[in-house]
Amino acid sequence: MKQIIFMLFGVVALAGVVAFTAPASLHADQEVAPIFVTKIPPRYRDWRLISVAHEEGSLNDIRAILGNDIAIKAYREGKLPFPDGAIIARIAWSYVPSEENNKVFGRAQSFVPGAPPDWYLQFMVKDSKKYAATGGWGYAQFNKDGKPADEAKLKTCFPCHVPVKARDFIFTRYAP
Amino acid sequence: MKQIIFMLFGVVALAGVVAFTAPASLHADQEVAPIFVTKIPPRYRDWRLISVAHEEGSLNDIRAILGNDIAIKAYREGKLPFPDGAIIARIAWSYVPSEENNKVFGRAQSFVPGAPPDWYLQFMVKDSKKYAATGGWGYAQFNKDGKPADEAKLKTCFPCHVPVKARDFIFTRYAP
């Protein structure tokens, strides 16, 4: 659960690209269910770098956070909230020592990406209308086989992002 | 010195872009001095991600390795040696705990980029002729103010890359 609790990202509905598990519009008096993203945004691995991070504990991963052009532009301009269309991707790999690097250093100090964990890919897609119930961001998670996380898991994403509402629910800061 | 000893990367001579501290051609019977790159390749921060890493010890940094289009293509195709024109960039940031992330996790486990260290930027530029004396790669390092490292420091780069000669002197593997 920890890995889900800490989704660093957000995402936007690209028409025809992203499918959703709930209808886009709900009456105001209905209980509003979060709406999740169930398709991997195409070519995300070609996106530019926002930052990197290491998580200890049960996650024990090393990760890169990438952004599509809209997200990168907003980050660099310090623009908040992120405009509709922004997508942030988080790729996580298990955190493993590099024996070959350590040999060169002469000590155990180098850690690199290993196998993908179950929480390999996460996305946040910004669409202020479609995802109004979850701060304007749709959440997604996929394992290495492209299988999306179920709705119960994804429901844990948004509540953990609320503490950074002032930064439009995004934890990751741009690393220059 | 440790930070220099472990330059993960390589670079190519872009005519008119990169300046060098030594002439490009030397007679075979002369002692061959390594040739270094003294200009930062333009727009490197827009390049695509190769991988990430964490170095403990005196470095204590977290880093991203990026590649220009030629380098990324070679990595993805598993092409060795890297073709002339390939440039690999390594950006390092000091490794700091994220208090705001840790609050959400409920424990100290999150580490993110902090201030740039003296070894902030490194590049390896592939030009098999120009840099023949150092395995076909020219080496470079810059601090956050864009000041290049001196030749004495850069001379320590190539010897440490020799153990990975079979991978064209490049430590970093592509993270999928």
Interface residues (C-beta under 8 A of the other chain):
Chain A: K2 I5 F6 R45 D46 W47 R48 L49 S51 V52 A53 H54 E55 E56 G57 L59 I62 R63 A64 L66 I91 W93 Y95 S98 E100 N101 K103 V104 F105 R107 A108 Q109 S110 F111 V112 P113 P116 C160 P163 V164 F171 T172 R173 A175 P176
Chain B: K2 I5 F6 R45 D46 W47 R48 L49 S51 V52 A53 H54 E55 E56 G57 L59 I62 R63 A64 L66 I91 W93 Y95 S98 E100 N101 K103 V104 F105 R107 A108 Q109 S110 F111 V112 P113 P116 C160 P163 V164 F171 T172 R173 A175 P176
